[in-house]
Amino acid sequence: MNKPVHTLFVALLSVLATTIPAAANDPVLGVWRTEPDRKNLISHIRIRQCGDKLCGTVIRAFDSNGKEVKTKHVGKELFWGVEPLGNGDYKNGTVVVPLLNVKAKASMKLRGSNLHVTGCKGGVCDGQVWSRF
């Protein structure tokens, strides 16, 4: 490997080494419990690393009595492309609102053990507060 290519390679590795572990230890990663939706279902959402951004998948759903139910949304991505900005702030992602079949701009704020999740479309925003499972 010639010197300029070697230097570039080392620089790239050092950037990756400093960014990937920090993202991999993001405090928002893990499983979260949603508030009841309009059908009174509570979901468990697994937030994971997707490259340098975050994604969330519906892994389980429960009725108001706590009985696990199967829905067409279990196993599907709820949001993707969410960027960690630091200080518990996350923005610039996309969220699907399954009951309305709408995609919206996603943002999140981690405050203690609560995750404030918001979706906005056309100036209208709505959200929930999720708790760590």
N, C-alpha and C positions, 0 to 999 in steps of 0.2 A: 504494500500500500504506500503510495507516495505521501510526502509530508502534509500538503494541504488537505488531501482527502482524509488522512489519519486524524488531523486536527479537527476537521469538521465532524468526523465520526465520534470522537471523544466528546466534543461539545454537545452533540445530539444526545449521546448516552447520559451525560450529566444533567441535561434538561429533563429527560425522561425519568431519571432516578429521583429528581427532586419533586416532580409533579405527580407521578403515579402513586407513590406511597401516601402522599398527603390526601389525595382524593380517595384512596382505598380505605383510609381511616376516617372518612367523613362521618360525623356524628348522626347524620340523618339516615344512614344505611341501616337496613333491618326491616322488621315487620311492624306495621302500624295498624291500629283499629280505627275505622271511620266512624263518624256519627251516623245515625240511621238516615237513610235516604227517603225519598218520597214514597217508596213502597215499604218503608219501615225495615229495610234490610241493613245490616251492618256487615261491612267487608273487612277482610284483612288484606293489606297491600304490602308487598315486598318491594322495598326500594333498593336498587342495586346500581352499581357502576356500569355505565354504557360508554366506553371510551373515556373521555374526560367530562362526560355529562352524566346525568342520572335518569333512570327509567323506573317506572313502578308498574307492577303486575298484580292483578286481583288473584289472590291465591285461595281464598275461601269466602263464603257468604253465609250469614245466619239470619234467621227470622227473629221476630221480637221476643220469642220464647228462648232464644239461644240455640235453637236446633239448626244444624248445618243444612243448607239447601244448595241445590245445584242450579246455577243460572248460566245463561249463555255468555256471561261476562267473566266467569271464573276461568283463569288461564290466559286472559287477554291483557294486553298493555293498556293501562289507564292513562299514563302520561309518559313522555319521552323528551329528550333534548333539554332537560332542565340544567342550567348552569349554576354551579356553586360560586357565589360571589364573596364568601367569607362572612364572618360575624353572624352566621345563622340565616343568611339571606340567599335565596335561590330564585332565578328568573329565566325568562326567555325560552321556556319550554312550551310544549303543547299538551293539553289535557283533553280527553274525550269525556263528555257528560253522557253516560250510557242511556239514561232515561229520556234524554232529549235528542239523542243521536246528533250531538253538536260537538265540534272541535273548538277549543278556546285557547287563549294564551295563558300559560300556567306560571304561577309564582308560588313560593313557599317561604315561610319564616319559622325557624326553629326557636322556640322560647321555652327553655327548661325541657320538660318531657312532653310538651305539646308542639304539634306541627300545624301551623295555620296555612291551609292550602286554598288558593284562590284561582279561579278561572275567569277570564274577562273576554268578552266578545262584543264588538261594536259599542264600547263604552259602558256596557252592563257587566257588572262583576258579582259573583256569588262565591261562597266558599264554605269550608268546614274546618273544625279544629279536630285533628286526629291525635290519638294518644298512643304512646309506645306500647307495644304488645309484649 
